[in-house]
Amino acid sequence: MHIPRIYLDQALNCPASIEIHDSQAHHLLNVLRVKPSAPLILFNGAGGEYKAEVSKRHKRHVEVRILDFDTVNRESILSTHLLLGLLKRDQMNQAITRAVELGVSQITPIRSNNVSISPRQEQSRVSSWQQAVQSAAEQSGRTQLARLHPVCSLQDAVSNLEPGLKLVAQPGHPRLSFPGQTNPSAVTLVIGPEGGLSQEELALLAASDFQPFGFGNRTLRAETAPAAFLALIQYLWADH
């Protein structure tokens, strides 16, 4: 039986009784139509998760009883930071969702030369991106939320990165074999927008020790690339 997982941005304790409001309550009441005694799993991103059950339904909120705490950890051992060029609304949400499902640690939306989204549009979409992070964590069983950084320029993003392997996705470029590469503790991956990265941006990345990385002759859509590259990176250095 599938047990709904709910992210709550609040302190959680065990045992305790709490109320769930807003969008999470709407989902439980009107989409899942949970009934009293229905099991739930709650998490707040601090690690682990809480076993709970519905105690009472109300018109706009749900009373929940927290029963037990599980120290389970489903986070990747590899720290991954995705620098993602701004995409159109649906494509950006898809890319963020898949990246979170595949264990990305941090996401920084990048304002690059070939992006046509205005600053006003950027700000209006931040809440949607954060919701995509939350929903993907709920669905995939993660116990922590990927950190979503504010939108910034590519230059600002690469100037303050943690040490580790640095990769930039380039269409048509062969996959690197990484000879002699020991398992990195951190990987930063840059994926450009639909229009790709400019030559100026590629030169900036090369000067910052980023290595080009691709899937040979195949060119992936911008919203597909994060999932494809992160799956490969996790397979090589983390999830095995």
DRENLUMKOL-648705 format. One line per 5 residues: number of its first residue (from 1); for each residue x, y, z of N, C-alpha, C. Coordinates in Angstrom, 3 decimals, always signed. Last residue first. Layout:
% DRENLUMKOL-648705
NUM> X:Y:Z:X:Y:Z:X:Y:Z ~ ...;
//
This chain:
% DRENLUMKOL-648705
240> +25.828:+2.910:-5.828:+26.128:+1.512:-6.151:+26.851:+0.889:-4.969 ~ +25.612:+5.899:-6.270:+24.544:+4.951:-5.983:+24.849:+3.542:-6.469 ~ +28.326:+7.192:-6.923:+27.537:+7.255:-5.677:+26.633:+6.055:-5.471 ~ +29.674:+7.276:-9.363:+30.401:+7.643:-8.140:+29.570:+7.600:-6.857 ~ +28.160:+6.325:-11.573:+29.629:+6.215:-11.561:+30.218:+6.341:-10.164;
235> +25.516:+6.948:-10.896:+25.903:+5.568:-11.139:+27.412:+5.384:-11.031 ~ +25.613:+9.725:-10.719:+25.287:+8.948:-9.521:+25.706:+7.490:-9.700 ~ +26.209:+10.280:-13.413:+27.134:+10.684:-12.354:+26.876:+9.887:-11.071 ~ +23.911:+9.300:-14.704:+25.220:+8.730:-15.003:+26.222:+9.045:-13.894 ~ +21.948:+10.953:-13.589:+21.840:+9.502:-13.458:+23.191:+8.838:-13.689;
230> +22.857:+13.461:-14.433:+22.875:+13.139:-13.010:+22.748:+11.631:-12.774 ~ +22.454:+13.268:-17.232:+23.797:+13.440:-16.691:+23.862:+13.063:-15.216 ~ +19.634:+12.903:-17.395:+20.567:+11.970:-18.024:+21.949:+12.062:-17.395 ~ +18.582:+15.103:-15.982:+18.291:+13.745:-15.539:+19.309:+12.763:-16.109 ~ +19.611:+17.319:-17.501:+19.932:+17.140:-16.082:+19.700:+15.718:-15.593;
225> +18.520:+16.820:-20.222:+19.939:+16.691:-19.898:+20.237:+16.536:-18.405 ~ +15.851:+17.471:-20.493:+16.231:+16.059:-20.375:+17.644:+15.903:-19.840 ~ +15.701:+20.177:-20.859:+15.027:+19.641:-19.686:+15.335:+18.158:-19.468 ~ +17.131:+20.486:-23.251:+17.660:+21.100:-22.030:+16.992:+20.552:-20.777 ~ +17.500:+17.438:-25.120:+16.771:+18.652:-24.792:+17.265:+19.173:-23.446;
220> +20.632:+16.259:-26.437:+19.504:+16.145:-25.523:+18.801:+17.485:-25.354 ~ +21.999:+14.856:-29.222:+21.767:+16.142:-28.563:+20.501:+16.036:-27.727 ~ +24.431:+12.374:-29.921:+23.050:+12.724:-29.574:+22.983:+14.058:-28.840 ~ +27.051:+11.686:-30.282:+26.367:+12.385:-31.377:+24.959:+12.825:-31.033 ~ +27.999:+11.862:-26.881:+28.366:+11.556:-28.259:+27.562:+12.365:-29.253;
215> +26.996:+13.191:-24.634:+26.526:+11.853:-24.970:+26.798:+11.532:-26.430 ~ +29.521:+15.016:-22.693:+28.327:+14.866:-23.511:+27.924:+13.427:-23.692 ~ +31.480:+17.620:-21.422:+30.950:+16.287:-21.165:+29.680:+16.138:-21.974 ~ +34.361:+19.609:-20.605:+33.173:+19.326:-21.423:+32.786:+17.862:-21.334 ~ +35.279:+20.723:-17.360:+35.556:+19.818:-18.473:+34.282:+19.582:-19.274;
210> +36.332:+23.722:-15.816:+35.236:+22.841:-16.186:+35.626:+22.014:-17.396 ~ +38.232:+25.617:-14.979:+38.537:+24.184:-14.843:+37.342:+23.273:-15.065 ~ +37.743:+28.183:-15.673:+37.425:+27.822:-14.287:+37.529:+26.311:-14.066 ~ +38.178:+28.320:-18.345:+39.164:+28.998:-17.493:+38.942:+28.678:-16.019 ~ +35.836:+27.051:-19.139:+37.125:+26.393:-19.375:+38.205:+26.994:-18.495;
205> +33.977:+29.031:-18.465:+33.957:+27.746:-17.770:+35.280:+26.997:-17.947 ~ +34.687:+31.040:-20.265:+34.710:+31.305:-18.827:+34.765:+29.996:-18.041 ~ +34.155:+29.725:-22.666:+35.530:+30.116:-22.357:+35.690:+30.402:-20.861 ~ +31.397:+29.496:-22.479:+32.204:+28.276:-22.516:+33.666:+28.577:-22.194 ~ +30.735:+32.211:-22.631:+30.451:+31.459:-21.403:+31.253:+30.164:-21.349;
200> +31.550:+32.789:-25.238:+32.120:+33.537:-24.112:+31.923:+32.779:-22.802 ~ +29.895:+31.147:-26.687:+31.339:+30.883:-26.709:+32.040:+31.606:-25.565 ~ +26.923:+30.418:-24.702:+27.677:+31.170:-25.703:+29.154:+30.790:-25.646 ~ +24.920:+27.487:-24.376:+25.844:+28.457:-23.797:+26.616:+29.147:-24.910 ~ +21.491:+27.102:-25.624:+22.879:+26.711:-25.384:+23.690:+27.821:-24.733;
195> +18.842:+27.620:-25.837:+19.710:+28.177:-26.865:+21.180:+27.835:-26.674 ~ +17.824:+26.455:-23.490:+17.469:+25.898:-24.791:+18.402:+26.371:-25.903 ~ +20.762:+26.773:-21.273:+19.340:+26.899:-21.629:+19.072:+26.287:-23.008 ~ +23.271:+24.377:-19.988:+22.784:+25.651:-20.508:+21.297:+25.641:-20.831 ~ +24.526:+23.051:-17.105:+23.702:+22.748:-18.276:+23.054:+24.046:-18.726;
190> +27.205:+22.025:-15.150:+26.565:+23.170:-15.807:+25.800:+22.674:-17.028 ~ +27.833:+20.521:-12.087:+27.442:+20.286:-13.476:+26.720:+21.514:-14.017 ~ +30.146:+19.510:-9.724:+29.345:+20.634:-10.199:+29.083:+20.432:-11.682 ~ +30.521:+17.116:-7.229:+30.519:+17.365:-8.672:+29.631:+18.570:-8.940 ~ +32.438:+15.697:-4.575:+31.504:+16.723:-5.046:+31.655:+16.892:-6.555;
185> +34.168:+13.692:-4.176:+33.196:+13.913:-3.110:+32.140:+14.925:-3.523 ~ +35.007:+11.354:-6.798:+34.968:+12.701:-6.224:+33.956:+12.775:-5.095 ~ +36.922:+8.493:-6.970:+35.561:+8.966:-6.728:+35.571:+10.355:-6.117 ~ +39.652:+9.273:-9.163:+39.093:+8.631:-7.986:+37.701:+9.195:-7.750 ~ +40.606:+8.929:-12.421:+39.746:+9.730:-11.546:+39.255:+8.899:-10.369;
180> +42.037:+7.577:-14.326:+42.685:+7.835:-13.042:+41.848:+8.636:-12.068 ~ +40.176:+9.069:-16.910:+41.251:+8.141:-16.536:+41.899:+8.548:-15.221 ~ +37.447:+9.798:-17.836:+38.000:+10.144:-16.534:+39.118:+9.196:-16.101 ~ +36.175:+9.606:-20.214:+36.449:+8.347:-19.531:+37.023:+8.572:-18.143 ~ +33.421:+11.634:-21.326:+34.792:+11.507:-20.842:+34.970:+10.175:-20.124;
175> +31.503:+11.335:-24.249:+31.555:+11.144:-22.798:+32.993:+10.941:-22.360 ~ +31.949:+13.833:-26.838:+31.981:+12.462:-26.319:+32.009:+12.434:-24.801 ~ +29.537:+16.309:-27.720:+30.854:+16.021:-27.167:+30.861:+14.597:-26.627 ~ +26.969:+16.899:-28.522:+27.888:+16.328:-29.493:+29.255:+15.995:-28.967 ~ +26.541:+19.588:-26.238:+25.961:+18.693:-27.237:+27.030:+18.201:-28.213;
170> +27.947:+19.591:-23.093:+28.090:+20.162:-24.429:+27.548:+19.179:-25.452 ~ +27.943:+20.374:-19.691:+27.315:+19.591:-20.748:+27.455:+20.328:-22.080 ~ +30.774:+20.530:-17.729:+29.807:+21.331:-18.469:+29.267:+20.484:-19.609 ~ +32.014:+19.872:-14.436:+31.635:+19.410:-15.760:+30.660:+20.387:-16.406 ~ +34.382:+19.403:-11.958:+33.533:+20.397:-12.609:+33.294:+19.977:-14.061;
165> +34.959:+17.919:-8.804:+34.966:+17.762:-10.250:+33.972:+18.737:-10.872 ~ +35.944:+20.209:-6.149:+35.400:+18.976:-6.691:+35.513:+18.954:-8.200 ~ +35.202:+22.783:-3.729:+36.138:+21.983:-4.522:+35.479:+20.701:-5.010 ~ +32.312:+24.909:-4.217:+33.123:+24.041:-3.379:+34.066:+23.231:-4.262 ~ +32.335:+28.157:-5.757:+31.972:+26.748:-5.741:+32.861:+25.978:-4.787;
160> +32.160:+30.919:-6.698:+32.043:+30.533:-5.288:+31.571:+29.086:-5.160 ~ +32.168:+31.492:-9.346:+33.205:+32.138:-8.534:+33.194:+31.676:-7.084 ~ +30.057:+30.457:-10.682:+31.298:+29.674:-10.707:+32.385:+30.279:-9.828 ~ +28.070:+32.436:-10.222:+27.885:+31.069:-9.742:+29.207:+30.308:-9.665 ~ +28.976:+34.728:-11.495:+28.829:+34.735:-10.032:+28.744:+33.313:-9.483;
155> +28.876:+33.784:-14.164:+30.144:+34.222:-13.563:+30.068:+34.225:-12.044 ~ +26.168:+33.343:-14.568:+27.093:+32.215:-14.597:+28.409:+32.588:-13.926 ~ +24.094:+35.192:-12.230:+24.833:+35.050:-13.481:+25.750:+33.841:-13.399 ~ +21.256:+33.723:-10.477:+22.437:+34.592:-10.579:+23.090:+34.392:-11.937 ~ +18.501:+33.005:-8.373:+19.016:+33.154:-9.735:+20.228:+34.073:-9.723;
150> +19.201:+31.405:-5.193:+18.639:+32.473:-6.018:+19.250:+32.480:-7.423 ~ +19.098:+27.764:-4.862:+19.729:+29.069:-4.693:+19.007:+30.134:-5.521 ~ +17.717:+25.204:-3.195:+17.487:+26.018:-4.387:+18.031:+27.412:-4.144 ~ +18.825:+22.161:-2.014:+18.854:+23.608:-1.780:+18.710:+24.339:-3.101 ~ +16.661:+19.388:-1.662:+17.754:+20.023:-2.386:+17.676:+21.526:-2.158;
145> +15.654:+18.250:+1.527:+15.339:+19.004:+0.320:+16.617:+19.487:-0.343 ~ +15.815:+14.885:+2.757:+16.273:+16.269:+2.787:+15.853:+16.942:+1.483 ~ +14.882:+12.420:+2.240:+14.665:+12.917:+3.596:+15.210:+14.327:+3.797 ~ +13.114:+11.097:-0.582:+14.243:+11.809:-0.001:+13.879:+12.338:+1.388 ~ +11.100:+9.810:-1.955:+11.530:+9.247:-0.683:+12.720:+9.940:-0.057;
140> +9.978:+10.896:-4.204:+11.137:+10.024:-4.387:+11.671:+9.430:-3.091 ~ +7.863:+12.573:-3.409:+7.604:+11.418:-4.260:+8.740:+10.406:-4.247 ~ +9.104:+14.575:-1.859:+8.028:+13.756:-1.298:+7.863:+12.463:-2.085 ~ +10.852:+15.635:-3.758:+11.396:+15.004:-2.546:+10.347:+14.108:-1.891 ~ +9.024:+16.694:-5.566:+9.915:+15.618:-6.003:+10.539:+14.894:-4.821;
135> +7.842:+18.687:-4.008:+7.029:+17.575:-4.499:+7.894:+16.395:-4.923 ~ +10.069:+20.430:-3.544:+9.343:+19.786:-2.437:+8.582:+18.553:-2.912 ~ +10.760:+21.253:-6.144:+11.748:+20.618:-5.270:+11.043:+19.815:-4.182 ~ +8.356:+22.460:-6.918:+8.843:+21.295:-7.656:+9.879:+20.526:-6.842 ~ +8.307:+24.584:-5.156:+7.273:+23.561:-5.034:+7.682:+22.287:-5.768;
130> +10.411:+26.040:-6.196:+10.533:+25.489:-4.846:+9.493:+24.397:-4.612 ~ +9.299:+26.754:-8.664:+10.508:+25.914:-8.627:+10.658:+25.260:-7.249 ~ +7.210:+28.370:-7.777:+6.904:+27.156:-8.534:+8.093:+26.207:-8.541 ~ +8.619:+30.456:-6.629:+7.768:+29.624:-5.770:+7.390:+28.321:-6.461 ~ +9.886:+31.566:-8.918:+10.676:+30.956:-7.842:+9.833:+30.034:-6.980;
125> +8.468:+32.961:-10.794:+8.525:+31.497:-10.933:+9.274:+30.805:-9.793 ~ +8.704:+35.622:-10.455:+7.352:+35.061:-10.365:+7.365:+33.542:-10.384 ~ +11.394:+36.084:-10.931:+10.891:+36.173:-9.559:+9.522:+35.530:-9.404 ~ +11.468:+35.780:-13.758:+12.275:+34.938:-12.861:+11.659:+34.911:-11.468 ~ +9.886:+37.864:-14.661:+9.429:+36.497:-14.846:+10.176:+35.534:-13.924;
120> +11.589:+39.978:-13.977:+10.256:+39.907:-13.374:+9.690:+38.495:-13.489 ~ +13.827:+39.487:-15.622:+13.949:+39.379:-14.158:+12.600:+39.276:-13.462 ~ +12.716:+37.507:-18.485:+12.977:+38.777:-17.808:+13.150:+38.558:-16.316 ~ +14.251:+35.203:-20.618:+13.303:+35.408:-19.516:+13.678:+36.678:-18.755 ~ +15.965:+34.349:-22.545:+15.097:+35.479:-22.876:+14.065:+35.769:-21.801;
115> +19.347:+33.401:-22.640:+18.068:+33.303:-21.934:+17.235:+34.549:-22.220 ~ +21.938:+33.446:-23.545:+20.891:+33.023:-24.473:+19.540:+32.794:-23.801 ~ +23.590:+34.143:-21.385:+23.455:+35.056:-22.525:+22.278:+34.721:-23.429 ~ +21.886:+33.256:-18.243:+22.973:+33.217:-19.227:+22.646:+34.067:-20.455 ~ +21.265:+32.815:-15.107:+20.876:+33.810:-16.103:+22.027:+33.917:-17.108;
110> +20.582:+29.757:-13.598:+21.590:+30.635:-14.170:+20.980:+31.545:-15.234 ~ +19.719:+28.326:-10.502:+19.254:+28.782:-11.816:+20.192:+29.877:-12.335 ~ +21.280:+25.858:-8.791:+21.369:+27.303:-8.987:+20.860:+27.643:-10.377 ~ +20.753:+23.348:-6.473:+20.403:+23.825:-7.809:+20.541:+25.340:-7.826 ~ +22.190:+20.604:-4.698:+21.942:+22.034:-4.838:+21.592:+22.348:-6.290;
105> +22.013:+17.786:-4.878:+22.131:+18.440:-3.569:+21.747:+19.914:-3.626 ~ +20.066:+15.322:-6.584:+20.884:+16.535:-6.624:+20.872:+17.234:-5.266 ~ +18.633:+12.886:-6.822:+19.504:+13.111:-5.682:+20.357:+14.352:-5.710 ~ +16.735:+12.445:-8.709:+18.011:+11.762:-8.890:+19.055:+12.190:-7.870 ~ +14.691:+14.147:-7.994:+14.444:+12.709:-7.909:+15.761:+11.929:-7.975;
100> +15.947:+16.560:-8.702:+15.726:+16.247:-7.294:+15.485:+14.755:-7.115 ~ +15.906:+16.321:-11.510:+17.183:+16.463:-10.804:+17.041:+16.101:-9.333 ~ +13.165:+16.251:-12.049:+13.992:+15.068:-12.338:+15.326:+15.138:-11.597 ~ +12.443:+18.891:-11.192:+11.819:+17.694:-10.628:+12.700:+16.471:-10.824 ~ +13.975:+20.532:-12.887:+14.194:+20.564:-11.437:+13.635:+19.299:-10.791;
95> +12.850:+19.878:-15.386:+14.278:+19.670:-15.136:+14.573:+19.627:-13.643 ~ +10.166:+20.660:-15.029:+10.499:+19.271:-15.326:+11.960:+18.978:-14.989 ~ +10.467:+23.417:-14.623:+9.901:+22.595:-13.558:+10.222:+21.115:-13.768 ~ +11.494:+24.094:-17.130:+12.293:+24.340:-15.928:+11.782:+23.480:-14.777 ~ +9.371:+23.435:-18.823:+10.643:+22.731:-18.964:+11.518:+22.907:-17.729;
90> +7.407:+25.269:-18.030:+7.194:+23.834:-17.838:+8.499:+23.059:-17.893 ~ +8.818:+27.867:-18.591:+8.188:+27.503:-17.319:+8.087:+25.985:-17.121 ~ +12.069:+27.608:-20.188:+10.667:+27.991:-20.166:+9.981:+27.337:-18.961 ~ +15.074:+27.958:-18.163:+14.282:+27.379:-19.237:+12.865:+27.934:-19.177 ~ +18.270:+29.105:-17.263:+16.827:+29.291:-17.150:+16.110:+28.769:-18.389;
85> +20.779:+26.635:-16.716:+20.301:+27.802:-17.451:+18.794:+27.897:-17.400 ~ +21.893:+25.446:-13.693:+20.944:+25.210:-14.781:+20.504:+26.516:-15.423 ~ +24.111:+23.750:-11.991:+23.954:+25.122:-12.457:+23.147:+25.040:-13.740 ~ +23.894:+21.489:-9.428:+23.460:+21.727:-10.803:+23.321:+23.221:-11.046 ~ +25.963:+19.660:-7.496:+25.453:+21.032:-7.633:+25.156:+21.262:-9.108;
80> +26.171:+16.962:-5.296:+26.037:+17.400:-6.681:+25.369:+18.774:-6.737 ~ +27.937:+14.844:-3.258:+27.374:+16.198:-3.317:+27.349:+16.665:-4.769 ~ +27.229:+11.491:-2.663:+27.915:+12.438:-3.533:+27.200:+13.783:-3.511 ~ +25.603:+9.860:-1.302:+26.878:+10.172:-0.652:+27.659:+11.213:-1.436 ~ +22.132:+10.810:-1.345:+23.338:+10.344:-2.034:+24.579:+10.710:-1.231;
75> +19.735:+9.873:+1.146:+20.487:+10.881:+0.406:+21.742:+10.270:-0.214 ~ +18.141:+8.412:+2.787:+18.152:+8.033:+1.378:+18.910:+9.049:+0.521 ~ +18.026:+7.207:+5.928:+18.722:+8.217:+5.139:+18.814:+7.728:+3.696 ~ +15.983:+6.702:+8.844:+16.348:+6.341:+7.471:+17.010:+7.516:+6.745 ~ +15.139:+6.819:+11.443:+16.384:+7.509:+11.110:+16.832:+7.252:+9.680;
70> +11.838:+7.453:+12.258:+12.721:+6.516:+11.563:+13.952:+7.288:+11.102 ~ +9.613:+7.783:+14.953:+10.641:+8.417:+14.127:+11.555:+7.345:+13.552 ~ +6.025:+7.679:+15.476:+7.366:+7.105:+15.586:+8.314:+7.856:+14.656 ~ +3.599:+9.162:+15.445:+3.728:+7.946:+16.241:+5.164:+7.502:+16.479 ~ +1.631:+12.002:+15.355:+2.947:+11.459:+15.035:+3.248:+10.323:+16.000;
65> -1.537:+12.568:+14.110:-0.821:+12.100:+15.289:+0.503:+11.468:+14.835 ~ -3.246:+15.336:+12.741:-2.371:+14.180:+12.543:-1.675:+13.843:+13.854 ~ -5.983:+16.934:+11.260:-5.268:+16.642:+12.500:-4.518:+15.323:+12.328 ~ -6.160:+19.101:+8.546:-6.165:+17.701:+8.979:-5.397:+17.595:+10.288 ~ -8.319:+21.673:+7.199:-7.079:+21.170:+7.772:-7.270:+19.739:+8.267;
60> -10.769:+22.429:+6.213:-9.580:+23.012:+5.598:-8.273:+22.564:+6.237 ~ -12.657:+20.730:+7.446:-12.937:+21.271:+6.117:-11.669:+21.772:+5.436 ~ -10.951:+17.890:+8.882:-11.731:+19.116:+8.984:-11.918:+19.671:+7.568 ~ -10.386:+14.648:+10.274:-10.535:+15.512:+9.105:-11.341:+16.754:+9.463 ~ -8.104:+13.213:+12.573:-9.413:+13.833:+12.322:-9.350:+14.715:+11.087;
55> -5.791:+11.657:+12.446:-6.672:+11.492:+13.601:-8.049:+12.113:+13.361 ~ -3.649:+9.889:+10.352:-4.701:+10.905:+10.414:-5.570:+10.634:+11.633 ~ -0.378:+9.129:+11.561:-1.682:+8.726:+11.066:-2.662:+9.882:+11.218 ~ +3.178:+8.528:+10.939:+2.039:+9.238:+11.535:+0.741:+8.650:+11.008 ~ +6.636:+8.452:+11.173:+5.432:+7.697:+10.894:+4.278:+8.346:+11.640;
50> +9.013:+10.660:+9.861:+8.125:+10.350:+10.970:+6.924:+9.548:+10.477 ~ +12.506:+10.464:+8.939:+11.098:+10.714:+8.651:+10.247:+10.174:+9.794 ~ +15.832:+11.857:+8.344:+14.863:+10.910:+8.862:+13.441:+11.274:+8.477 ~ +16.445:+15.368:+8.146:+16.914:+13.998:+8.204:+15.905:+13.086:+8.856 ~ +15.244:+17.749:+7.851:+16.334:+17.703:+8.821:+16.941:+16.317:+8.941;
45> +13.016:+17.737:+6.258:+14.293:+18.041:+5.636:+15.479:+18.018:+6.567 ~ +10.754:+16.832:+7.467:+10.952:+18.287:+7.434:+12.307:+18.683:+6.865 ~ +8.125:+14.440:+6.862:+9.536:+14.792:+6.993:+9.681:+16.299:+6.871 ~ +5.787:+11.787:+7.405:+6.113:+13.212:+7.443:+7.628:+13.377:+7.491 ~ +3.528:+9.529:+6.139:+4.936:+9.720:+6.470:+5.231:+11.210:+6.357;
40> +0.463:+8.058:+7.333:+1.207:+9.089:+6.622:+2.679:+8.977:+6.998 ~ -2.480:+5.952:+7.318:-1.072:+6.197:+7.632:-0.475:+7.293:+6.757 ~ -5.715:+6.710:+8.577:-4.887:+6.499:+7.397:-3.428:+6.809:+7.727 ~ -7.257:+7.398:+10.751:-6.394:+6.212:+10.898:-5.559:+5.919:+9.661 ~ -9.733:+9.012:+8.744:-9.105:+8.786:+10.048:-8.427:+7.414:+10.116;
35> -8.788:+9.186:+5.247:-9.770:+9.010:+6.312:-9.040:+8.839:+7.646 ~ -8.038:+11.147:+2.340:-7.636:+10.303:+3.469:-8.739:+10.282:+4.531 ~ -8.150:+12.040:-0.372:-9.359:+11.731:+0.408:-9.057:+10.784:+1.578 ~ -6.309:+12.901:-2.186:-6.140:+11.553:-1.654:-7.352:+11.081:-0.862 ~ -7.684:+15.373:-2.777:-7.082:+14.534:-3.823:-6.974:+13.086:-3.329;
30> -8.766:+16.507:-0.489:-9.539:+16.550:-1.728:-8.969:+15.708:-2.863 ~ -7.049:+16.053:+1.756:-8.501:+16.019:+1.881:-9.215:+15.794:+0.556 ~ -4.373:+16.187:+0.833:-4.818:+15.050:+1.631:-6.348:+14.917:+1.622 ~ -4.401:+18.628:-0.545:-4.028:+17.398:-1.232:-4.534:+16.172:-0.479 ~ -5.110:+20.409:+1.493:-5.968:+20.274:+0.308:-5.681:+18.963:-0.408;
25> -2.874:+20.116:+3.156:-4.191:+19.698:+3.633:-5.149:+19.493:+2.456 ~ -0.903:+21.222:+1.491:-0.786:+19.822:+1.904:-2.130:+19.287:+2.401 ~ -1.793:+23.861:+1.208:-1.803:+22.978:+0.044:-1.684:+21.509:+0.430 ~ -3.174:+24.390:+4.499:-2.792:+24.904:+3.180:-2.776:+23.812:+2.109 ~ -2.127:+22.223:+7.255:-2.965:+23.240:+6.603:-2.531:+23.442:+5.143;
20> -2.201:+19.941:+9.851:-1.664:+20.209:+8.520:-2.640:+21.112:+7.794 ~ -1.403:+19.884:+13.289:-2.390:+20.155:+12.252:-1.677:+20.453:+10.943 ~ -0.315:+17.287:+15.596:-0.152:+18.529:+14.851:-1.319:+18.698:+13.886 ~ +0.887:+15.646:+18.439:-0.263:+15.866:+17.569:-0.107:+17.219:+16.903 ~ +3.550:+13.289:+19.147:+2.962:+14.635:+19.144:+1.725:+14.627:+18.258;
15> +6.357:+11.458:+20.542:+5.017:+11.544:+19.944:+4.485:+12.972:+20.015 ~ +8.197:+13.476:+18.361:+7.510:+12.205:+18.504:+7.512:+11.780:+19.973 ~ +8.180:+16.439:+16.273:+8.567:+15.667:+17.456:+7.733:+14.399:+17.533 ~ +9.382:+18.899:+14.032:+8.531:+17.740:+14.277:+9.075:+16.968:+15.471 ~ +9.293:+22.256:+12.877:+9.881:+21.253:+13.764:+8.880:+20.135:+13.992;
10> +8.517:+22.734:+9.373:+8.355:+23.034:+10.792:+9.066:+21.954:+11.606 ~ +7.390:+22.272:+6.666:+8.465:+23.216:+7.012:+8.288:+23.662:+8.461 ~ +6.827:+19.036:+5.646:+6.339:+20.129:+6.486:+7.516:+20.997:+6.904 ~ +5.908:+16.787:+3.123:+6.957:+17.665:+3.652:+6.305:+18.795:+4.437 ~ +4.591:+13.584:+3.203:+4.268:+15.007:+3.258:+5.453:+15.761:+3.846;
5> +3.674:+10.704:+1.486:+4.756:+11.392:+2.184:+4.494:+12.891:+2.085 ~ +1.220:+8.105:+1.686:+1.592:+9.457:+1.287:+2.730:+10.012:+2.137 ~ +1.897:+4.808:+0.934:+1.655:+5.717:+2.060:+2.097:+7.114:+1.646 ~ +0.547:+2.174:-0.899:+1.292:+3.431:-0.955:+0.898:+4.323:+0.218 ~ +0.841:-1.202:+0.000:+0.000:+0.000:+0.000:+0.875:+1.250:+0.000;
//
